[in-house]
Amino acid sequence: MSDLQGRYAQAMMNTFGQPRLALVRGAGAHVWDDAGNEYVDLLGGIAVNALGHGHPALVEAVTRQLQTLGHISNLFLSEPQVELAEKLLELVSTGSTSGSGRVFFTNSGAEANEAAFKVTRRTGRTRIVAAEGSFHGRTMGALALTAKAAYRGPFEPLPGDVTFVPYGDAQALAAAVTDETAAVILEPMQGEAGVLVPPDGYLAEARRITAEHGALLWLDEIQTGMGRAGAWFAAANDPGVAPDLVTVAKGLGGGFPIGACLALGDAATLLEPGNHGTTFGGNPVACAAALAVIGVIEAEGLLERTAVLGQKLRDGLAADPRVTEVRGVGLLIGLTLSASLSAEVAAAAQAAGFIVNNPTPERIRIAPPLVLTDEDANAFLAAWPSILDAAFPGDVS
Ligand SMILES: *Cc1c(COP(=O)(O)O)cnc(C)c1O
């Protein structure tokens, strides 16, 4: 164990387990550890580093804003926050919601969900319907909406009155939603569950069901939004879906911490003066970072590139028989392995110079920077069979 690993173990709360690597530097889609080893980062800080590491436009925007005006609290306003709110509303606008949204900025995904959770309470109803396999964050409110028993158990009782239904099952959703339901919260794809994509039409059905009962449709696009799916949102700007609430974070700041709760249509004004607050949320530097990320995605055509590169990676990875299923849209990709060897595969990938993630025992997730080069993608596809050889005992294929 390196000195830094030992110090980590002594000084840091043991909530994440001991990290495998100490990273010291990044550039583009590459990172380096404290022993000088180089890796292609196919996880991107868990779907965060949309522009990779050290992108000059992001560095410039953050530096310039910090030199100009760094933090002011929400007792004052700044142009970057107003501009970012306008921009997000423009990006999320659908035929039915354009022009009538409002934004609340936060510092993380969980906080964006907390804000939206409070919006749902202002409907006068308290019941929420969420999906099995969901992940919405670790704060008490967000955890109440998160299905995983191992995360919830130690902290019960959790706030809320939450019913979980099987993900992707519109009939089960219809049976669970009543005239007392405040909101239905769904991820357009379930990221932490290993990238699960619901059947076509599921989210539109969720919209129809919620509308019928006067309940809000809340899409958690924290992992799927901001270009990750080859579109600004995986579902929230689909006119057939038109949600009331959309939460974003991860990719929004490209690595600078920022989240947002977008409330659309009538939901936009449910939170009233005094109902919610945050000291850091909407900080000018964080907003400048997000504006820079959006600007680069637009200027470099990264939505189109994400869609094309994602398809190429999925096709290449699926070619190995030890991969039984490949899921995802754009550069959020989940693989199911023919054996519960995801930890071994992640370790073998790391030894070969690639960082991937193993969210469940049989699933691998990759969520690389949207600026991943063809060269890096090709190198990973070329190394993939030998990574599986190293991880699978004997000849399973
Ligand atoms: C990561 C994530 C969150 C929580 O975001 P944090 O920034 O870790 O609090 C919530 N929902 C989804 C879908 C996520 O992927």
The ligand as an ORCA input file, in Angstrom:
! r2SCAN-3c Opt
* xyz 0 1
  C     -25.483      9.979     -9.387
  C     -26.960     10.022     -9.376
  C     -27.667     10.715     -8.385
  C     -26.990     11.365     -7.198
  O     -26.104     12.369     -7.576
  P     -24.980     12.846     -6.509
  O     -24.316     14.005     -7.197
  O     -24.075     11.687     -6.290
  O     -25.683     13.245     -5.269
  C     -29.035     10.757     -8.476
  N     -29.695     10.158     -9.487
  C     -29.046      9.491    -10.475
  C     -29.818      8.870    -11.590
  C     -27.663      9.380    -10.443
  O     -27.034      8.685    -11.388
*
